[in-house]
């Protein structure tokens, strides 16, 4: 356990590594209360989360499910709820959020803990990586997200076909052999009575992103007897009560080009926020770059027309799903329609650093 | 309804059973309306009280009812962090999001 410190204005802070990220906590409001038990609870819960959701641990519930695809698997209530939340997130996002992108992620080279990946020298296998955007350093306009091209150099941009709330890959642009489009969640069966999950044969899932959001939500609920607090797990953050100023929490949005700076701020009360971006978990693949935000329609890293997306929502799990969907849509506000009334505003940072916002989706 | 029988020197007052039934039905309906009205008034108040209760936001699932926070909006930050001496939080923010 790392050292805990009591900051001025009666805010106790603590940070520790877990789930491939840094977990940060802030508890406010009770000057003479020892937060040590809260820190211990946070670390124990994170360890339990890793044992349940890590795809890099062969003994985790997730790994056991993935290796048993084709037959029903009895799971714990926590794991069942997480899968149910992922399926609901896929439905709300019209398929943009998709836990079945795991084979694509592995094909791209993200097949081990990210800290073990040599991000500079990984060889390029196939075409499923995006070329670097020379425009970023030159400050020119971002490329359009709406047209699909497989260039001679292996480059591509995704096509957006929106039918109702379903986002699909254009039939006129079949996947390259090396791409692994996600099969989707339609074949996954949950049995609430037997509490089993059934994955179709050949389908595997990754719950990494949404699991961290659910961790933030769960820990916030467990620490709710503190007058105010904040849990940050990777890109997912949940606050409750009041911070040091006595009026909610002023949350700075990390600048994707400088993690020591805020690019914007938002005052939050009993809400959550999630940020998805390409400034983290990116790696070189030959002459191209890949990153962890996989477009399920193409099975490859999403277009880099955006740098990062932040969405405010009721819960961190919900905000995580909505942020992923908004990023993969290229910043289209319609991607949030399925979350109406459950997510707040969104902040989008274009690849050239320009910032725009989307108001809360009420309907 | 009143009817007169001719040639018998007396008046016979006939009351139409259907009319009596209608009147009785009307009286019964009025009573039921009063009861239903009183019940609706109580339930209406109770319903409003339930609606006014804050939603439980502790659940981790994504299927949440709509929440009614005051308008949360992003606002511009002062990007010049040099003034806060490089502290953990830039000036004005209590915590900072990370990117995943």
Interface residues (C-beta under 8 A of the other chain):
Chain A: X11 X13 X21 X22 X24 X26 X81 X84 X85 X88 X89 X92 X209 X212 X213 X214 X217 X218 X220 X221 X224 X230 X232 X234 X235 X236 X237 X239 X243 X244 X245 X249 X250 X251 X252 X253 X254 X255 X256 X259 X260 X261 X262 X263 X264 X265 X266 X267 X268 X269 X270 X271 X273 X274 X275 X276 X277 X279 X280 X281 X292 X308 X310 X312 X314 X315 X317 X318 X320 X321 X340 X341 X342 X344 X345 X347 X357 X360
Chain B: X57 X58 X59 X60 X61 X62 X63 X64 X65 X66 X67 X69 X70 X71 X72 X73 X74 X75 X76 X77 X79 X81 X86 X88 X89 X90 X92 X93 X94 X95 X96 X97 X98 X99 X100
